Amino acid sequence: MPVARLPLSTIIHTVIGIALMFLGHVLPCPSLTVPASDALIAAGFPVADGSAVITITRMGMVNAMIFLGVVYLWTFVDTLWPCFFGVLMLAFSGFTPAPKVLSSFLGNPMVVMIFFTLCFATALIKSNVASWLAQWILRRDFIIGRPWVFTAVLLVATYLLAFFEQTSICFLIWPVLYSIFDQVGFKRGDKYVSVMLVYIIIMALLSFASDPFKTGAFLLLGNVWSLASSNPGLNVPALPAASYFCFAIVVSLVSIGALLVAMRFIFRVDVSPLMHLDPAVLRSKPLAPMTGYQIGVLAAFGLFAAWILLPGIIGKDNVVGDFLSRNSLLAPLVALFLVGFVHLRGKPIADISETAAAYPWRIFLLIAVAMLLGDAMTGKGTNVTVFMEYLLRGALEGFGYVSLCIAVVLLGITFTNFCNSVVLGLVLTPVLLAMCNAFGMNAGPLMACFIYAVLIAACTPAASPFAAMLFGNTQWLTPREVVTYCVSASLIIACVIVIVGIPLAMLIF
């Protein structure tokens, strides 16, 4: 049996990624000369003629290059084995003893919470709740014969349903669109076909950026909460899940409205074939009642969401709010326990052993390793955070608060299209917090806008799994169409964040 050979490009990218991970031992450590301050003098940075010299330490360079090499391999080669290799490289780097590396890897409280959260998310996906709700929505009479109403309902429904299963929402909605295209006469290359297939993924990204429960925004909000407890000197702002959720919902709905306006008046999409849509196409199979198991999973999800959101709604100065806030890490574990403990007709609501086959191990490992390497790179004794902070301060000094927020949003929404969005957010969060602290600015509105903006990534295949799905759909889309409509959507969403999101964030936070 012939042995499959690796493509030459994969071999080249692998060599480059591994080489980057070793370069930290030999590359010169970059320095930055800045005006001396009491904080820099107290931190021990050398001072001469009123200027302090900030130099990334050798260990900082080693850890930074390990991190950069892993991100490069994630982007161009694979997302699994580079995780393990990155942990090994960190363990052998001398940064900290191997047992502590492993403890920080899987013993981090946020990583443990993410594990249980993804377990519950997997059970949620296996229940097919989102599929049932999608079929119910698309059977409503008021959307038939109203092409723009149908389009708007489909986009909003996709956005809302994606809170249940973001990464697979396209496999739920795209087949519905394909049957509609065939029935009304749309074909590959028609603007409606191209725009809608792209916008379905954009809806998943908007949900990803809004979700304070289990993925996307939840991961970056959790990182902020973790920094607040471990770094009181950073003056980390309170970003309650409920407040962020309200902010993100408004920005998302306005973005959907703006995208619909772009479809109608900029791209001038022809929707007239939808006037001939036969309702029977959407009702080809009778919709069975929602099962007890699906209702049980929905109830557990409602409890989970309430646990996360309530402290921000009722405050923490009462028994309930204080208890839920202090024990927020237990919310996914309680939800998971309920769907495994409560039985219907002799079976648990969700059999965790069955859902284990669909567990997103790659995503979990990527997040766990990103948090481990990000903490190592920006940790004590590396000087990476303070170096990046003063680098940004020099570039953004003199900016007013609004212009600073705009710059951060544009930087976030640009760079996120060339590397993993969650990883980028995890790394830049402490830097932005330190910068706001140095400028004496409230970091709350800026961080809310940054978290939202950095999770909108679909313009290149390496940007996110969502983007990879788009570029892989060659049966219906060309790369040029994907880039055209993704870039325009990113620009529209960036404008909405700037025009609506920043004032709203300043009002809420």
Summary of the structure (lengths in Angstrom):
residues: 509
radius of gyration: 24.0
end to end distance: 62.4
largest distance: 80.2
contacts: 1683
relative contact order: 0.12
helix: 71%
strand: 3%
